[in-house]
Amino acid sequence: MSDRKITYLTDVELLTVVVQRDQGEAVLKAARDVGATTGAIGYYAKGFGVRERLGLLGLAVETEKDVISMLISSEQRDVVLDQIYRAAKLDTPGMGYIYVTPLEKVATYIPDSLMARLDKHEASVG
């Protein structure tokens, strides 16, 4: 058995944003501007909606979207979501949508220096 330590994060949520193609970078910048530290444009999606049913003979016209996923702490959630919502103009019909999924547990590598700072912070707060 390995002596490597597994660090589990339990106060984490998955924020997913679906926006117009080529808007993913703007979403990532907006999230970084308010302190989000992770995020990736993981894939491009093709889909259709009510607005795309205007094609030839009423057939759906495929559209491509950027899909951005990021892990955020629960305490950052509302600030990051609000910033992205405004930056991506999600209050405009057809621009996209955003949703948050609570995660029970996430395993990842955290550098020892950061763990020491977190432990010190917890000791001073608790």
Buried (B, 14 or more C-beta within 10 A) or exposed (E): EEEEEEEEEEEBBBBBBBBBEEBBEBBBEBBBEBEBEBBEBEEEEEEEEEEBEEEEEEEEEEBEBBBBBBBBBEEBBEBBBEBBBEBBEBEEEEBBEBEBEEBEEBEEEEEEEEEEEEEEEEEEEE
